[in-house]
């Protein structure tokens, strides 16, 4: 994929708001961020949050807004390059495996139980994480007992507290 992303001046991710796009984020946004490409996206699903402040986001279905933002990025290459650099930095801070591990581990601290004095949790007190790996809004979660919830969550697309399931 890097060879294809090296060629363009920017990456546009125009999407219409419909059932197919409402619960997904295209992986291309993260690839574009990794390549420090300016991003032009429509405000659909979680997509506007990712490039907010480091890319251009327009309303879905607005051809004129999409064209205006596209022209602005092409007419201001220095500003566009700065947005791409900021996007790459944001990806490093929030969307790499190491960043996700750090973020999830911090959020899961409330499940950390006191040990039995030997550094291990008793089997009756093992924390549980509910792991959800769908993006279609369904919730076929499975419970996973573990003393290290962040290890179970590596590579999972969604997380929900066991008590909240």
N, C-alpha and C positions, 0 to 999 in steps of 0.2 A: 504494500500500500504506500510506503513512503515515496516510491518513484512517481506515483500518480499525484501525490499531494505536493511534490516539489515543483511541479510545472505551473500551477495556477497562481494568480496574484491574491486570490481570496477563495474561501469556501462558502458557498450559499446553501442553506438548508431550508428551503421554503416548504412548508407543510400546510395542509388544510386541516382545520379542526374537524375531525370526524371520529367515529368509533375506533378506527384502526390506529389513529395517532394520539388519542387522548391519554393513554397509559404507557407510553414508551418514549424513550429518548434515543435518537440514532447514535450509534457508536462513532459515526464519522465526526461528530463534534469533538470528541476526545482525541481522535487522530489529528484533526486540524489544529487543535490546541498544542499537541505534542510537536507539530511541525511549525509552530509560531505563525500560523496563517490567520489573517483577519477573518472573522466569522460574521456572516449575515444570516440570521435565523428568524423564523416567525414565532410568535408567542403562543405556542401550542404545548400542552402538557408541562413537563418540567424543564423543557428546553429554554425558556427565557431566563431562568435562574442561573444557568451554567455560564453563558457568555455575558451576563449583565455587567456593564461597566468595562468589559474587555472585548466587546464586539457590538454589532448593531442588531437590535431586535425590533421587528415590525409586526403589525397586526396581521393575522392570517386573512387571506382573501383580498388584501389590499395591494393590487398590482402597482398602483402609483407609489405607495410607500416603499414597496420592494424595489422598484426601479430607482426611486430617489436615493435610497440608501446604497444601492449598488453603484450608482453614478458617484455619490459622495466618496465611497471607498476607493474607486478607481481614480477620481480626480485629486485625491489627497493621499498619495502613496506614503508619505512620511508618517502621517497620522495613522494610516492603516497598518503600517509596519509596527508602530508603537502598540496598537491594539493587539496585534499578533504576539508581540513579545510579552505583553501583560497576560494574554490568554495562556501562553506556555507556562508562565510563572504560576498562574492560578491552578493549572493542571498539576504541576509539581506539588503544590501545597495541599490540594484537595482530592485529586482523582487518581493518584498512583496507588498501587497495591500497598506500599508502605504508609502512605497518607491515610488510606481507608482503614488499615489495621490500627493506626494510631487513633483515629477518630472513633472507630467502633469500640476499641479497648477503653477509651475514656468514657464513652457513654454507657458502657456495660459495668462500670465500677460499682454502680448501686446494687449489682447482683453478687458482688464479691462477699463471701461469708467468712466469718472468723474460722481459723484452722483449729485443729484438735491439739495444737501445741507441737505437732511434728511437721507443720507446713502443708498438711493435706486436709481436705474437707472430709467429714464423715460421709458415708454413702447416703445417709438419710438427709443430709443437708447439701447435697451437690446442687449448685446453681443449674438452672435450666434455661436454655435459649430456644425460642421458637424460630425456626428457619423457614422463610417463605421465598420460593424461587420462581415466582411467576410475575408477569408484567401485565396480565390481562384483567386485573382487578379481582380475580378469584383468590381464595385464601386456602389452598391445600397445604397448610403448614404441618410440619412434623416436629415433634418435640425431641430435643437431643440433650440428654443429661451429660454434662461435662464439667470438669473443674476449670477449664480454660475456654470460656465461650468464644473468645476471639479466634481460636484455632478452628472451631466449627464453622465460623462465619466467613472464613477466607473464600472469596469467589462467589458469595451468595448475593443475589440482587436486592433482597429486601430483608429487613429484620424487624421483629416485633417481640416485645417482652412476653414471656410465658404467661405472666399474670394478666396481660391485656388480651390474650387470644380468646 
